[in-house]
Amino acid sequence: MTNKPAVKTAFCLAACLLLTACEKKFNPADGVPPHPQVIEVGNRNVVTVEHPEEFPLAIAGKIKTPNRLNVTGSVFPDINREVPVISLASGRVVDIRATLDEYVRKGQLLLKVQSPDITNAFDTYLKAVNDEQLANRQYVRAKDLYAHGAISTGMLEQAADAESDAKADLNAAGQQLNTLGVDKDHPSSIVNVYAPISGVIVAQNVTTASATGVTYAGTPNAFTIADLSHVWVICDVYENDLPQVQVGQEAQIRLDAYPGKILTGTVSDIGPVLDPTIRTAKVRIDVPNPGMLRLGMFVTATLISRTEQVHATVPADAILHLHDQNWVYEPAGGDHFRRVAVQTGNMLPGNQQEILQGVAPDQKVVKSVLQLEAALEAQ
């Protein structure tokens, strides 16, 4: 008879040996997927290439350039070139010949005002004419009487003084008409108001049938005209950057609306008071306006210092523009290259690019970043 417990034990032992052998013979190449593994990538800005010798390197040069400070600002009118249009004759506006944002020339008719001031001023003028004529006749008569011994010297002097006072009153009444803009030979209750300078109307405070003048409830300032041939750029400069700013310093103005255009201005004032919240001072830049600067525009101003600083220069082809940032590749040993963020400055002769931050003089960078990028995509 067969010993059943012994056979059963032998069968279990054989099964265990078979399973152990299968585990030892497992090979991932047999088509069975391996267990997932986590591999540390490391610095994502470090790349690996198969043939690093195919990518020539350039040695960064150096250049001495003035320190530059980039700040943001807005365009404002030069308040010294803003002139109010005032009607000295108070009354009702009966006609408007110009409107807001319109360019006007000096002497151009802007509005007409119907004013009772004209009636009163002309009445005063006519009375002054009559009084002067009467005083003149009395003075002539007094001289004749004095010549015949009929009156005293004192009476003659009184007549002469009365005639002088009448002339003074007449001149004042005539001047008042001129001030109100009235022709005394052709009087009218309508006063014409003209532009005192050439420029753009930046404020309008009257409409037809509204009141204007210096004595009525309406505004005396009918319009405001700004000469925009020169404007101000007002910038906010942080407290820590103020030592780099000086009155008379040159500033380069760049506009978002005209990316390739650079205007030149001069720092004319540095505000004496800091904003207590953001710790900035207002810096004013005088800028000649070729016609493209509009009030309220946002600009970037580069303030150029009178002191120089050494910066690196690299070939323009070494710069990679990616995600609103500029980069260069530098060797990282073996077949590795490291991508480094840089801050660029001005373009220089010989297709060279100024580097403000990120690369030091004599540092090596990949000469052609496009060649390297193409090789990385092909891998």
Contacts in CASP RR format, 6 or more apart in sequence:
PFRMAT RR
TARGET T0000
AUTHOR 0000-0000-0000
METHOD contacts of the structure
MODEL  1
MTNKPAVKTAFCLAACLLLTACEKKFNPADGVPPHPQVIEVGNRNVVTVE
HPEEFPLAIAGKIKTPNRLNVTGSVFPDINREVPVISLASGRVVDIRATL
DEYVRKGQLLLKVQSPDITNAFDTYLKAVNDEQLANRQYVRAKDLYAHGA
ISTGMLEQAADAESDAKADLNAAGQQLNTLGVDKDHPSSIVNVYAPISGV
IVAQNVTTASATGVTYAGTPNAFTIADLSHVWVICDVYENDLPQVQVGQE
AQIRLDAYPGKILTGTVSDIGPVLDPTIRTAKVRIDVPNPGMLRLGMFVT
ATLISRTEQVHATVPADAILHLHDQNWVYEPAGGDHFRRVAVQTGNMLPG
NQQEILQGVAPDQKVVKSVLQLEAALEAQ
26 32 0 8 1.000
28 34 0 8 1.000
43 338 0 8 1.000
45 338 0 8 1.000
45 339 0 8 1.000
45 340 0 8 1.000
46 332 0 8 1.000
46 336 0 8 1.000
46 337 0 8 1.000
46 338 0 8 1.000
46 339 0 8 1.000
47 329 0 8 1.000
47 336 0 8 1.000
47 337 0 8 1.000
47 338 0 8 1.000
47 339 0 8 1.000
47 376 0 8 1.000
48 335 0 8 1.000
48 336 0 8 1.000
49 55 0 8 1.000
49 335 0 8 1.000
49 337 0 8 1.000
49 372 0 8 1.000
49 375 0 8 1.000
49 376 0 8 1.000
49 379 0 8 1.000
50 335 0 8 1.000
50 379 0 8 1.000
51 335 0 8 1.000
52 331 0 8 1.000
52 334 0 8 1.000
52 335 0 8 1.000
52 336 0 8 1.000
52 337 0 8 1.000
54 375 0 8 1.000
55 337 0 8 1.000
55 366 0 8 1.000
55 367 0 8 1.000
55 368 0 8 1.000
55 371 0 8 1.000
55 372 0 8 1.000
55 375 0 8 1.000
56 366 0 8 1.000
56 367 0 8 1.000
56 368 0 8 1.000
57 331 0 8 1.000
57 364 0 8 1.000
57 365 0 8 1.000
57 366 0 8 1.000
57 367 0 8 1.000
58 314 0 8 1.000
58 315 0 8 1.000
58 318 0 8 1.000
58 364 0 8 1.000
58 365 0 8 1.000
58 366 0 8 1.000
58 367 0 8 1.000
59 362 0 8 1.000
59 363 0 8 1.000
59 364 0 8 1.000
60 312 0 8 1.000
60 313 0 8 1.000
60 314 0 8 1.000
60 355 0 8 1.000
60 359 0 8 1.000
60 360 0 8 1.000
60 361 0 8 1.000
60 362 0 8 1.000
60 363 0 8 1.000
60 364 0 8 1.000
60 365 0 8 1.000
61 312 0 8 1.000
61 313 0 8 1.000
61 314 0 8 1.000
61 361 0 8 1.000
61 362 0 8 1.000
62 310 0 8 1.000
62 311 0 8 1.000
62 312 0 8 1.000
62 313 0 8 1.000
62 361 0 8 1.000
62 362 0 8 1.000
63 310 0 8 1.000
63 311 0 8 1.000
63 312 0 8 1.000
63 313 0 8 1.000
63 348 0 8 1.000
63 354 0 8 1.000
64 308 0 8 1.000
64 309 0 8 1.000
64 310 0 8 1.000
64 311 0 8 1.000
65 308 0 8 1.000
65 309 0 8 1.000
65 311 0 8 1.000
65 346 0 8 1.000
65 354 0 8 1.000
66 304 0 8 1.000
66 305 0 8 1.000
66 306 0 8 1.000
66 307 0 8 1.000
66 308 0 8 1.000
66 309 0 8 1.000
67 244 0 8 1.000
67 304 0 8 1.000
67 305 0 8 1.000
67 307 0 8 1.000
67 308 0 8 1.000
67 309 0 8 1.000
68 302 0 8 1.000
68 303 0 8 1.000
68 304 0 8 1.000
68 305 0 8 1.000
68 345 0 8 1.000
68 356 0 8 1.000
69 237 0 8 1.000
69 241 0 8 1.000
69 244 0 8 1.000
69 245 0 8 1.000
69 302 0 8 1.000
69 303 0 8 1.000
69 305 0 8 1.000
70 300 0 8 1.000
70 301 0 8 1.000
70 302 0 8 1.000
70 303 0 8 1.000
71 235 0 8 1.000
71 236 0 8 1.000
71 237 0 8 1.000
71 241 0 8 1.000
71 283 0 8 1.000
71 300 0 8 1.000
71 301 0 8 1.000
71 303 0 8 1.000
72 235 0 8 1.000
72 236 0 8 1.000
72 298 0 8 1.000
72 299 0 8 1.000
72 300 0 8 1.000
72 301 0 8 1.000
73 233 0 8 1.000
73 234 0 8 1.000
73 235 0 8 1.000
73 236 0 8 1.000
73 298 0 8 1.000
73 299 0 8 1.000
73 300 0 8 1.000
73 301 0 8 1.000
74 233 0 8 1.000
74 234 0 8 1.000
74 296 0 8 1.000
74 297 0 8 1.000
74 298 0 8 1.000
74 299 0 8 1.000
75 231 0 8 1.000
75 232 0 8 1.000
75 233 0 8 1.000
75 287 0 8 1.000
75 293 0 8 1.000
75 294 0 8 1.000
75 295 0 8 1.000
75 296 0 8 1.000
75 297 0 8 1.000
75 299 0 8 1.000
76 231 0 8 1.000
76 232 0 8 1.000
76 233 0 8 1.000
76 234 0 8 1.000
76 295 0 8 1.000
76 296 0 8 1.000
77 202 0 8 1.000
77 226 0 8 1.000
77 228 0 8 1.000
77 231 0 8 1.000
77 232 0 8 1.000
77 295 0 8 1.000
78 226 0 8 1.000
78 227 0 8 1.000
78 230 0 8 1.000
78 231 0 8 1.000
78 232 0 8 1.000
78 286 0 8 1.000
79 232 0 8 1.000
81 197 0 8 1.000
81 226 0 8 1.000
81 227 0 8 1.000
81 228 0 8 1.000
81 229 0 8 1.000
81 230 0 8 1.000
82 202 0 8 1.000
82 224 0 8 1.000
82 225 0 8 1.000
82 226 0 8 1.000
82 227 0 8 1.000
83 196 0 8 1.000
83 197 0 8 1.000
83 224 0 8 1.000
83 225 0 8 1.000
83 226 0 8 1.000
83 227 0 8 1.000
84 221 0 8 1.000
84 223 0 8 1.000
84 224 0 8 1.000
84 225 0 8 1.000
85 110 0 8 1.000
85 193 0 8 1.000
85 195 0 8 1.000
85 196 0 8 1.000
85 221 0 8 1.000
85 222 0 8 1.000
85 223 0 8 1.000
85 224 0 8 1.000
85 225 0 8 1.000
86 213 0 8 1.000
86 214 0 8 1.000
86 220 0 8 1.000
86 221 0 8 1.000
86 222 0 8 1.000
87 111 0 8 1.000
87 113 0 8 1.000
87 115 0 8 1.000
87 191 0 8 1.000
87 193 0 8 1.000
87 212 0 8 1.000
87 213 0 8 1.000
87 214 0 8 1.000
87 220 0 8 1.000
87 222 0 8 1.000
88 179 0 8 1.000
88 180 0 8 1.000
88 213 0 8 1.000
88 214 0 8 1.000
89 113 0 8 1.000
89 115 0 8 1.000
89 117 0 8 1.000
89 118 0 8 1.000
89 180 0 8 1.000
89 181 0 8 1.000
89 191 0 8 1.000
89 213 0 8 1.000
90 113 0 8 1.000
90 115 0 8 1.000
90 116 0 8 1.000
90 117 0 8 1.000
90 211 0 8 1.000
90 212 0 8 1.000
90 213 0 8 1.000
90 214 0 8 1.000
90 215 0 8 1.000
90 216 0 8 1.000
91 113 0 8 1.000
91 114 0 8 1.000
91 115 0 8 1.000
91 116 0 8 1.000
91 117 0 8 1.000
91 211 0 8 1.000
91 212 0 8 1.000
91 213 0 8 1.000
91 216 0 8 1.000
92 113 0 8 1.000
92 114 0 8 1.000
92 115 0 8 1.000
92 209 0 8 1.000
92 210 0 8 1.000
92 211 0 8 1.000
92 212 0 8 1.000
93 111 0 8 1.000
93 112 0 8 1.000
93 113 0 8 1.000
93 206 0 8 1.000
93 207 0 8 1.000
93 208 0 8 1.000
93 209 0 8 1.000
93 210 0 8 1.000
93 211 0 8 1.000
93 212 0 8 1.000
93 222 0 8 1.000
94 112 0 8 1.000
94 113 0 8 1.000
94 114 0 8 1.000
94 190 0 8 1.000
94 208 0 8 1.000
94 209 0 8 1.000
95 111 0 8 1.000
95 112 0 8 1.000
95 208 0 8 1.000
96 110 0 8 1.000
96 111 0 8 1.000
96 206 0 8 1.000
96 207 0 8 1.000
96 208 0 8 1.000
97 108 0 8 1.000
97 109 0 8 1.000
97 110 0 8 1.000
97 111 0 8 1.000
97 112 0 8 1.000
98 104 0 8 1.000
98 108 0 8 1.000
98 110 0 8 1.000
98 111 0 8 1.000
98 195 0 8 1.000
98 201 0 8 1.000
98 223 0 8 1.000
99 201 0 8 1.000
99 204 0 8 1.000
100 201 0 8 1.000
100 202 0 8 1.000
100 203 0 8 1.000
100 204 0 8 1.000
101 200 0 8 1.000
101 201 0 8 1.000
101 202 0 8 1.000
102 200 0 8 1.000
102 201 0 8 1.000
103 198 0 8 1.000
103 199 0 8 1.000
103 200 0 8 1.000
103 201 0 8 1.000
104 110 0 8 1.000
104 195 0 8 1.000
104 198 0 8 1.000
104 199 0 8 1.000
104 200 0 8 1.000
104 201 0 8 1.000
104 225 0 8 1.000
105 195 0 8 1.000
105 198 0 8 1.000
105 199 0 8 1.000
106 195 0 8 1.000
106 196 0 8 1.000
106 197 0 8 1.000
106 198 0 8 1.000
107 194 0 8 1.000
107 195 0 8 1.000
107 196 0 8 1.000
108 194 0 8 1.000
108 195 0 8 1.000
109 192 0 8 1.000
109 193 0 8 1.000
109 194 0 8 1.000
110 193 0 8 1.000
110 194 0 8 1.000
110 195 0 8 1.000
110 222 0 8 1.000
110 223 0 8 1.000
111 193 0 8 1.000
111 206 0 8 1.000
111 212 0 8 1.000
111 222 0 8 1.000
111 223 0 8 1.000
112 190 0 8 1.000
112 191 0 8 1.000
112 192 0 8 1.000
112 193 0 8 1.000
113 190 0 8 1.000
113 191 0 8 1.000
113 193 0 8 1.000
113 212 0 8 1.000
113 213 0 8 1.000
114 189 0 8 1.000
114 190 0 8 1.000
114 191 0 8 1.000
115 180 0 8 1.000
115 189 0 8 1.000
115 190 0 8 1.000
115 191 0 8 1.000
116 189 0 8 1.000
117 180 0 8 1.000
117 215 0 8 1.000
118 180 0 8 1.000
118 182 0 8 1.000
118 187 0 8 1.000
118 188 0 8 1.000
118 189 0 8 1.000
118 190 0 8 1.000
118 191 0 8 1.000
119 189 0 8 1.000
121 173 0 8 1.000
121 176 0 8 1.000
121 177 0 8 1.000
121 180 0 8 1.000
121 182 0 8 1.000
122 177 0 8 1.000
122 182 0 8 1.000
122 184 0 8 1.000
122 187 0 8 1.000
124 173 0 8 1.000
124 176 0 8 1.000
125 170 0 8 1.000
125 173 0 8 1.000
125 174 0 8 1.000
125 176 0 8 1.000
125 177 0 8 1.000
125 184 0 8 1.000
127 173 0 8 1.000
128 166 0 8 1.000
128 169 0 8 1.000
128 170 0 8 1.000
128 172 0 8 1.000
128 173 0 8 1.000
128 174 0 8 1.000
129 170 0 8 1.000
129 173 0 8 1.000
131 166 0 8 1.000
131 169 0 8 1.000
131 170 0 8 1.000
132 163 0 8 1.000
132 166 0 8 1.000
132 167 0 8 1.000
132 169 0 8 1.000
132 170 0 8 1.000
134 166 0 8 1.000
135 159 0 8 1.000
135 162 0 8 1.000
135 163 0 8 1.000
135 165 0 8 1.000
135 166 0 8 1.000
135 167 0 8 1.000
136 163 0 8 1.000
136 166 0 8 1.000
138 159 0 8 1.000
138 162 0 8 1.000
138 163 0 8 1.000
139 159 0 8 1.000
139 160 0 8 1.000
139 162 0 8 1.000
139 163 0 8 1.000
141 159 0 8 1.000
142 151 0 8 1.000
142 155 0 8 1.000
142 156 0 8 1.000
142 158 0 8 1.000
142 159 0 8 1.000
142 160 0 8 1.000
143 156 0 8 1.000
143 159 0 8 1.000
145 151 0 8 1.000
145 155 0 8 1.000
145 156 0 8 1.000
146 152 0 8 1.000
146 153 0 8 1.000
146 155 0 8 1.000
146 156 0 8 1.000
174 184 0 8 1.000
177 183 0 8 1.000
177 184 0 8 1.000
177 187 0 8 1.000
178 184 0 8 1.000
180 191 0 8 1.000
181 191 0 8 1.000
181 192 0 8 1.000
182 188 0 8 1.000
182 191 0 8 1.000
193 222 0 8 1.000
195 225 0 8 1.000
196 225 0 8 1.000
197 225 0 8 1.000
197 227 0 8 1.000
198 225 0 8 1.000
198 227 0 8 1.000
199 225 0 8 1.000
199 226 0 8 1.000
199 227 0 8 1.000
199 228 0 8 1.000
200 225 0 8 1.000
200 226 0 8 1.000
200 228 0 8 1.000
201 223 0 8 1.000
201 224 0 8 1.000
201 225 0 8 1.000
202 224 0 8 1.000
202 225 0 8 1.000
202 226 0 8 1.000
202 295 0 8 1.000
203 221 0 8 1.000
203 223 0 8 1.000
203 224 0 8 1.000
204 222 0 8 1.000
204 223 0 8 1.000
205 212 0 8 1.000
205 219 0 8 1.000
205 221 0 8 1.000
205 222 0 8 1.000
205 223 0 8 1.000
206 212 0 8 1.000
206 219 0 8 1.000
206 222 0 8 1.000
206 223 0 8 1.000
210 218 0 8 1.000
211 217 0 8 1.000
211 218 0 8 1.000
212 218 0 8 1.000
212 219 0 8 1.000
212 220 0 8 1.000
212 222 0 8 1.000
213 219 0 8 1.000
213 220 0 8 1.000
213 222 0 8 1.000
214 220 0 8 1.000
226 295 0 8 1.000
228 289 0 8 1.000
228 291 0 8 1.000
228 293 0 8 1.000
228 295 0 8 1.000
229 288 0 8 1.000
229 289 0 8 1.000
230 286 0 8 1.000
230 287 0 8 1.000
230 288 0 8 1.000
230 289 0 8 1.000
231 287 0 8 1.000
231 289 0 8 1.000
231 293 0 8 1.000
231 295 0 8 1.000
232 268 0 8 1.000
232 284 0 8 1.000
232 285 0 8 1.000
232 286 0 8 1.000
232 287 0 8 1.000
233 251 0 8 1.000
233 253 0 8 1.000
233 265 0 8 1.000
233 284 0 8 1.000
233 285 0 8 1.000
233 287 0 8 1.000
233 299 0 8 1.000
233 301 0 8 1.000
234 282 0 8 1.000
234 283 0 8 1.000
234 284 0 8 1.000
234 285 0 8 1.000
235 282 0 8 1.000
235 283 0 8 1.000
235 284 0 8 1.000
235 285 0 8 1.000
235 301 0 8 1.000
236 275 0 8 1.000
236 278 0 8 1.000
236 280 0 8 1.000
236 281 0 8 1.000
236 282 0 8 1.000
236 283 0 8 1.000
237 245 0 8 1.000
237 270 0 8 1.000
237 280 0 8 1.000
237 281 0 8 1.000
237 282 0 8 1.000
237 283 0 8 1.000
237 303 0 8 1.000
238 278 0 8 1.000
238 279 0 8 1.000
238 280 0 8 1.000
239 274 0 8 1.000
239 279 0 8 1.000
239 280 0 8 1.000
239 281 0 8 1.000
242 270 0 8 1.000
242 281 0 8 1.000
244 303 0 8 1.000
244 305 0 8 1.000
245 267 0 8 1.000
245 270 0 8 1.000
245 283 0 8 1.000
245 303 0 8 1.000
246 267 0 8 1.000
246 270 0 8 1.000
246 305 0 8 1.000
246 306 0 8 1.000
247 267 0 8 1.000
247 268 0 8 1.000
247 269 0 8 1.000
247 270 0 8 1.000
248 266 0 8 1.000
248 267 0 8 1.000
248 268 0 8 1.000
249 266 0 8 1.000
249 267 0 8 1.000
249 303 0 8 1.000
249 304 0 8 1.000
249 305 0 8 1.000
249 306 0 8 1.000
250 264 0 8 1.000
250 265 0 8 1.000
250 266 0 8 1.000
250 267 0 8 1.000
250 303 0 8 1.000
250 304 0 8 1.000
251 264 0 8 1.000
251 265 0 8 1.000
251 266 0 8 1.000
251 267 0 8 1.000
251 285 0 8 1.000
251 287 0 8 1.000
251 301 0 8 1.000
251 302 0 8 1.000
251 303 0 8 1.000
251 304 0 8 1.000
252 262 0 8 1.000
252 263 0 8 1.000
252 264 0 8 1.000
252 265 0 8 1.000
252 301 0 8 1.000
252 302 0 8 1.000
252 304 0 8 1.000
253 262 0 8 1.000
253 263 0 8 1.000
253 264 0 8 1.000
253 265 0 8 1.000
253 285 0 8 1.000
253 287 0 8 1.000
253 299 0 8 1.000
253 300 0 8 1.000
253 301 0 8 1.000
254 260 0 8 1.000
254 261 0 8 1.000
254 262 0 8 1.000
254 263 0 8 1.000
254 299 0 8 1.000
254 300 0 8 1.000
254 301 0 8 1.000
254 302 0 8 1.000
255 261 0 8 1.000
255 263 0 8 1.000
255 292 0 8 1.000
255 293 0 8 1.000
255 297 0 8 1.000
255 299 0 8 1.000
256 297 0 8 1.000
256 298 0 8 1.000
256 299 0 8 1.000
256 300 0 8 1.000
257 292 0 8 1.000
257 297 0 8 1.000
258 292 0 8 1.000
261 292 0 8 1.000
263 287 0 8 1.000
263 288 0 8 1.000
263 290 0 8 1.000
263 293 0 8 1.000
264 287 0 8 1.000
264 288 0 8 1.000
265 285 0 8 1.000
265 286 0 8 1.000
265 287 0 8 1.000
265 288 0 8 1.000
266 285 0 8 1.000
266 286 0 8 1.000
267 283 0 8 1.000
267 284 0 8 1.000
267 285 0 8 1.000
267 303 0 8 1.000
268 284 0 8 1.000
268 285 0 8 1.000
268 286 0 8 1.000
269 283 0 8 1.000
269 284 0 8 1.000
270 281 0 8 1.000
270 282 0 8 1.000
270 283 0 8 1.000
270 284 0 8 1.000
271 281 0 8 1.000
271 282 0 8 1.000
271 283 0 8 1.000
271 284 0 8 1.000
272 281 0 8 1.000
273 281 0 8 1.000
274 280 0 8 1.000
274 281 0 8 1.000
275 281 0 8 1.000
283 303 0 8 1.000
285 301 0 8 1.000
287 293 0 8 1.000
310 361 0 8 1.000
311 345 0 8 1.000
311 354 0 8 1.000
311 355 0 8 1.000
311 356 0 8 1.000
311 361 0 8 1.000
312 354 0 8 1.000
312 355 0 8 1.000
312 358 0 8 1.000
312 359 0 8 1.000
312 360 0 8 1.000
312 361 0 8 1.000
312 363 0 8 1.000
313 348 0 8 1.000
313 352 0 8 1.000
313 353 0 8 1.000
313 354 0 8 1.000
313 355 0 8 1.000
313 361 0 8 1.000
314 328 0 8 1.000
314 352 0 8 1.000
314 353 0 8 1.000
314 355 0 8 1.000
314 359 0 8 1.000
314 365 0 8 1.000
315 351 0 8 1.000
315 352 0 8 1.000
315 353 0 8 1.000
315 367 0 8 1.000
315 368 0 8 1.000
316 347 0 8 1.000
316 351 0 8 1.000
316 352 0 8 1.000
316 353 0 8 1.000
317 351 0 8 1.000
317 367 0 8 1.000
317 368 0 8 1.000
317 369 0 8 1.000
317 370 0 8 1.000
318 328 0 8 1.000
318 329 0 8 1.000
318 353 0 8 1.000
318 365 0 8 1.000
318 366 0 8 1.000
318 367 0 8 1.000
318 368 0 8 1.000
318 369 0 8 1.000
319 326 0 8 1.000
319 327 0 8 1.000
319 328 0 8 1.000
319 342 0 8 1.000
319 344 0 8 1.000
319 353 0 8 1.000
319 369 0 8 1.000
320 326 0 8 1.000
320 327 0 8 1.000
320 328 0 8 1.000
320 329 0 8 1.000
320 339 0 8 1.000
320 369 0 8 1.000
320 373 0 8 1.000
321 327 0 8 1.000
325 341 0 8 1.000
326 341 0 8 1.000
326 342 0 8 1.000
326 343 0 8 1.000
326 344 0 8 1.000
327 339 0 8 1.000
327 340 0 8 1.000
327 341 0 8 1.000
327 342 0 8 1.000
327 369 0 8 1.000
328 339 0 8 1.000
328 340 0 8 1.000
328 342 0 8 1.000
328 355 0 8 1.000
328 358 0 8 1.000
328 359 0 8 1.000
328 365 0 8 1.000
328 366 0 8 1.000
328 369 0 8 1.000
329 337 0 8 1.000
329 338 0 8 1.000
329 339 0 8 1.000
329 340 0 8 1.000
329 365 0 8 1.000
329 366 0 8 1.000
329 369 0 8 1.000
329 372 0 8 1.000
330 337 0 8 1.000
330 338 0 8 1.000
330 340 0 8 1.000
330 359 0 8 1.000
330 363 0 8 1.000
330 364 0 8 1.000
330 365 0 8 1.000
330 366 0 8 1.000
331 337 0 8 1.000
331 338 0 8 1.000
331 364 0 8 1.000
331 366 0 8 1.000
332 338 0 8 1.000
337 366 0 8 1.000
337 372 0 8 1.000
340 358 0 8 1.000
340 359 0 8 1.000
341 358 0 8 1.000
342 355 0 8 1.000
342 356 0 8 1.000
342 357 0 8 1.000
342 358 0 8 1.000
342 359 0 8 1.000
343 355 0 8 1.000
343 356 0 8 1.000
343 357 0 8 1.000
343 358 0 8 1.000
344 353 0 8 1.000
344 354 0 8 1.000
344 355 0 8 1.000
344 356 0 8 1.000
345 353 0 8 1.000
345 354 0 8 1.000
345 355 0 8 1.000
345 356 0 8 1.000
346 354 0 8 1.000
347 353 0 8 1.000
347 354 0 8 1.000
348 354 0 8 1.000
359 365 0 8 1.000
366 372 0 8 1.000
END
